[in-house]
Structures are given as structure tokens and as C-alpha cells.
Amino acid sequence: MAIDPSKPSDSYLAFWREYHMCTLTTPRPDGTPHVVAVGVTYDPEGGAKGIARVITNKHSRKVANVLAAGPEGARVAVCQVDKGRWATLEGVARIRTEAEVVADAVDRYAARYDRVPAPNPDRVVIEIALTRAMGRA
């Protein structure tokens, strides 16, 4: 079912606030999908249609894949599943390194996953400007 990512239903947004591990799919330079488990936060009020954020190490394969797509960003998807409930957010990912952006993403992660990640001087944010949402929550 298609959902406006900037105006999700209460149940869809609640699902994204529950503790669930997610997957992030990024395109490798050869076009094949790279899928990895991540924590994701969803902000439907950020940007034009909402923002999803993934905190990670700047040396990770997922960051390399996003950077390889060039300055226009990489088309990516994040997804979570719980029994019959599922939700996918799609959009354009870019890497953010600004200290205040990283700190905000860490705070959002801590709120969703009920734990503050260990300090990491190599932490960056994969920020996804959302274009589409789907799911059944």
C-alpha cells in the first residue's frame, strides 16, 4: 500500500518508533544490491517528504556505495518487518558529516533503540530524503 512519507498514518508512524532492526539496500558500483542490517530513524516532518537516518562508520561499504553514486546521491531503501506488518521507505541518500547532524541522528537513534551508541569519531549519517513509503502496519 502506498503511503505519503510526510503524512503517515498513526499506526505506520508508531511501527517506525518501535524497536525493530531494519535493512538498508544500497546500489553497489556494478548496480547489484548491497543489503545490510541497520538501525533506522524516521522523521516524517524533515525535508520535503520526510527523512530517514542511519548512523554508521564512514569506512563502511554502505557509505562507499552512497558516495560512489556521486553528488546527486544514491537511490536506496530501508525496510522493517514484524510478522505480517512491514514498512519500506525509499529515497535519495547522501552522507552527512557535520557534527550537529551526527549528534542529532545519534539522539534519534538512542530514543528509538533505548541505548546510546558508543562514541565513534568516524561516525557519519546516511541521510535519506524520502520519496516513497509503502507498508502495512
C-alpha positions in Angstrom: 0.0 0.0 0.0 1.4 3.4 -1.0 1.8 6.0 1.8 2.7 9.7 1.7 6.0 9.6 3.7 5.3 13.1 5.0 1.8 12.2 6.3 1.9 8.6 7.5 -1.0 7.1 9.5 -0.6 6.9 13.2 -0.1 3.1 13.1 2.6 3.4 10.4 4.5 6.0 12.4 4.1 4.0 15.6 5.6 1.0 13.8 8.6 3.0 12.9 9.0 4.1 16.6 9.0 0.5 17.9 12.3 -1.3 18.3 13.0 -3.2 15.1 16.1 -3.9 13.2 15.9 -2.8 9.6 17.7 -3.4 6.3 19.3 -0.8 4.2 19.7 -1.6 0.5 22.3 0.5 -1.5 23.4 0.0 -5.0 27.0 -1.2 -5.5 29.0 0.5 -8.3 28.2 -2.5 -10.5 24.5 -2.0 -9.9 23.9 -5.0 -7.7 22.1 -4.5 -4.4 24.0 -4.5 -1.1 21.7 -5.3 1.8 22.8 -4.9 5.4 21.1 -4.8 8.8 20.9 -1.3 10.4 19.0 0.8 12.9 16.9 3.5 11.2 15.0 6.5 12.4 12.2 8.1 10.5 11.3 11.8 10.7 8.2 12.5 8.5 8.5 16.2 9.2 12.0 16.5 8.0 12.7 17.7 4.5 10.1 17.9 1.7 8.7 14.4 2.2 10.5 13.2 5.3 13.9 11.9 6.2 15.2 8.6 7.4 18.6 8.4 9.1 21.2 5.6 9.6 24.3 6.2 11.7 27.3 4.3 10.7 31.1 4.3 10.3 32.5 6.4 7.4 34.6 3.4 6.3 31.6 1.1 5.8 30.6 -0.5 2.4 27.2 1.2 2.6 28.8 4.6 2.8 31.2 3.8 -0.1 28.2 2.8 -2.2 26.3 6.1 -1.5 29.5 8.1 -2.2 30.1 6.2 -5.5 26.7 7.3 -6.8 28.1 10.9 -6.9 26.8 14.2 -5.6 23.2 13.6 -6.7 23.0 10.8 -4.2 22.1 7.1 -4.3 18.6 5.6 -4.6 18.2 3.4 -1.5 15.5 1.7 0.6 15.1 0.9 4.2 12.7 -1.8 5.4 11.5 -3.5 8.6 9.3 -6.5 9.1 7.4 -7.9 12.1 5.2 -10.9 11.4 2.5 -9.6 9.0 3.5 -5.9 9.5 6.0 -4.3 7.2 7.2 -0.9 6.1 9.6 0.4 3.4 10.9 3.9 3.0 12.6 4.8 -0.3 14.6 7.9 -1.2 17.9 9.5 -2.2 20.8 9.0 0.3 23.6 11.4 0.9 26.4 11.2 3.5 26.3 13.9 6.2 29.4 14.5 8.4 28.5 17.8 10.2 28.9 17.3 14.0 25.4 18.7 14.7 23.8 16.4 12.1 25.6 13.4 13.5 24.7 14.3 17.1 21.0 14.8 16.2 21.0 11.4 14.4 22.6 9.7 17.5 20.0 11.3 19.7 17.2 10.0 17.5 18.8 6.5 17.4 19.1 6.5 21.2 15.4 7.4 21.6 14.2 4.6 19.2 16.6 1.9 20.3 16.8 2.8 24.0 20.6 2.9 24.1 23.2 5.5 23.4 25.8 4.1 20.9 29.5 4.2 22.0 31.4 7.3 20.9 32.9 6.9 17.4 35.0 9.7 15.8 34.4 8.0 12.4 30.6 8.2 12.7 28.6 9.7 9.8 24.9 9.8 8.9 23.3 8.3 5.8 20.5 10.8 5.4 17.7 9.7 3.1 15.4 12.3 1.6 12.3 10.3 1.3 10.4 10.0 -2.0 8.1 7.0 -1.3 6.7 4.9 1.5 4.9 1.6 1.5 3.7 -0.9 4.0 1.1 -2.5 6.2 1.4 -1.6 9.8 
